[in-house]
Amino acid sequence: MRTATERIERHPRRVRRFHGTVWVVTLGLLLTGWWILLGGEGRPSPLARATGVGDTRLHVWLGWALGVLAVGVAAVGRRGIATFVRETVRRDRGDARWWRRWPASAFTGRFARHEGLFDPGQRIANVLLVGGLLVLVVTGTAMTLLHGGPVFAWMSRVHRWTTIAISPVIAGHVLVAAGVLPGYRGVARSMHVDGRVHAATARRLWPAWADRASPPADPHPDGDPQEVATSSNDSHLERRNQ
């Protein structure tokens, strides 16, 4: 059993690197996308001035980069994808209780127990984030290949409304993942630092996963119980014969 100050690896380095790359690309897409959406096209955004690339062109390039990342992870990360999907769609009996306690527990840290790799809130966020980003990649790709017409107009509307819908979800994800809310203090290390969290943080946020990730306590830390008993008896006989 681990002590509260010991740390457990939550995410390996390759997962953290992929997440960080997606985060940087997505942030650039959001900044340039909202700049264009709010009528800033023709006036370079701070990001466009910093890179020397126009917002529209930069947005397209970043969109292609996100598409390449999606194809790449699909090609080499099938095992990880299978785990991600399985844990995202799982449903357990205690999920409803977790949701009932969640608004307050985000501030108190008194979360109800759940059995998954992700808590029920993370599972919903996974669906919205991954689904929304895939819609943006598909519609954005279609818009770059088409030149006007009804299909282009429809793709543009879907792209715009998906951007509006997914933006608050991303903001909420950042708020939770950064550990700003008191109940989520300590979580930022799991993805943005060294991939490890204190055992107490793991048990508070992902209790069943923490149990699986922690080795069982050794009931005989000093050695095999038979050897310990034999050694004890030998010592006792030696003392009696002295």
N, C-alpha and C positions, 0 to 999 in steps of 0.2 A: 504494500500500500504506500502510495506516495504521500509526502507531507505537503502542506499547503504552499510551501515556498519552492518546492521542486517544480520543474517545468516539463511540459509534454509537447512533443512536436505535433502541431496541427496541420501544417501544410509544408510539403517538401519544397526545395529551392525551385525546381522546374515549374511547379504550380504558381509560386509567387512571381516568378519572372513572366510567365504568360499573363497572369492577372495584371501585373504592372504595365505590360505593353498594351494590353487591351484598354486599361484605364487611361493611359496617356493618349492613345488614338481616339478614344471615345470623348475625352475632354476636349480635344481639338475639334472634333466634329460638332460637339455641342456649342462651343464658342463661335465657330464660323457659321454653323447652321442658324443659331438664334440671331446672329448679326445680320445675316441675309433675310431671315424671316421678318425681322423688325424694320426692314427697309434700309439697312446699312450698305447694301450693294452699291458700289461706286465710290464709297468712302472706306478706305482700308481700315480694318480692325487692328487693335494692338498686335494680335498674332500675325496678321498679314504684314504689318510694318516690320515686325521682328524677323520674319522669315524672308521677306522680299517677294512673296508669292501672293497673288490676288486671292481674296476670300473664296470665290467660287471654285477656282482651280485647286486651291488648297483643300477645300471641302471634298472635292472629287478624289483627289489623291489619297486623303485620309480614309475615304469610303472604300477605295480599292484595297488599302492596307488592311482594313478591318475584314474585308472579304477574304483576303489571303490568309489572315490569321484563323478565320473560321474553317477554311478548307484544310489548312495545315493541321489544326487540332483534330479534325475529323479523320485525317489520314494516319496520324501517328499516336493519337490519344484515345483509341477506342475503349480500352479498359477503363480509363478514367471517366470517359463519357458515360459508360454503362453504369458505373458507380454513382455518378452525379445524377443521372436520370432515375435510377432506382431509389435513391435517397430523397429525391425531390418529389416523386409521386407517391411516396409511402404515406399511409394513414394509420394512426395508432389510436387506441381508445382514450388516451389521456390528452389528445390534441385539443379537444373542446375546453378542457379545464385550463390548459396553457393559455388559450386565447382569452378566457374570462379574466385571468390574472394579469395578462400582458400589459395593458395600459399603465397600471400602477407599478408592476415589477420592472418596467423600463427605468423607473426612478429609484425603486427600493432594492432591486436586485433579487427579490424573492420570487423567482420564476417557478412555475409548476414544472414537474418532471416531464420530460418527453424522452422517447427511445431512439431518436434518429441521429444521424450525423449532422443534420441541419435541424434547427428548431422550426416549428410550424410557420413562423413568420418568414424565415429564410426561404422556405420551400415556395411560398407564394411569390416572394421577391425573385427567386430564380426563374420561375415561369415568366413573370412579367419582363424581367431584364433580358433574358436570353431570347424570348419570343419577340420582344420589341426590337432588339438589335438585329435579329434575323430579318424582320420585316423591313427595317431601314436599309439593310444591305441589299435585299432583293429589289425593292422599289428604287433605291438609288442607282443600282446597276442598270435597271431598265430605263431610267431617265437619261443616263449617259449614252445609251445605245439608240434611243429613239430621238426623233427630231420633230416634235409637235404631234398633233393628232389626238383623238379621243383617249387612246390608251395612255399616252403620255400625261394627259390632263388628269386622268383617274389615278395614275401612279403618283403624281405630284400631290394630289389631295391626301392620299393614304400616307405618303411620306411626311407631309406636314402635320397631320393629326396624330400620327404615331410619335413624332418628335414632341408634340405638346403633352401627350399622355405619359410618355416614358420619363420625361425630365423630372417631375416630382418624385418618381420612384428612385431614380438615380440619386437625387438629393437626399432622400431618406436612407438609402443604402450607405451613402457617405457619412451621414450623421451617426448611424449605428456603428459602422465599421471603424470609424475614427475614435470610438469610445467616448464621445461627448456626453451621452446620457449616462447618468450615474450607474444604472444597472448593467451597462456594457463596458465599464471601466476595465482596462487591461486587454480588451479584445484586439486592439490595433496591432499588437505584436504578432498575432497569428498569421497575418498576411503582409504586413508592411514593414516588419523589422526582421526578425530571425526565424519566423515561422513557429515559435514556441510560445505557450501560455503557461502561467502558473497553474498548478493543479487545482487550487481553490477557484480560479476563474473558470477552468474547464468544467469542474463539478457544478458550478453555478449556472453556466450557460448550456452545456451539453453533457448532462450527468451520465447518460448511458454510454456515450462515446468515451467519456473519461474513464468509466469502469473498464471498458474494453481495452483502452490504451494503456492502462496501468497494470503492471504485473501483479498477480495475487501475492498477498503477504506470505512470507515464509514462516510457518508455525514453529519451525525448529531452526532459527537463524544460526545456531552454533554448530550445526552438522546433522548427520543422519540420526533420527531418534534412537535407533537400536545401538549405534555407536556411543551416543551420549549416555544411554542407560548403562551400557557395559563399563564405560569409563568411570561412571559414578560409583558403580558397585565395587570395582577394583580399588578405587581410592578409599572406600569405606572399609574394605577388608584389610587394606594396608594399615589404616589407622588403628583397627582393632588388634592387629598382631604386634604393634609396636609397644 
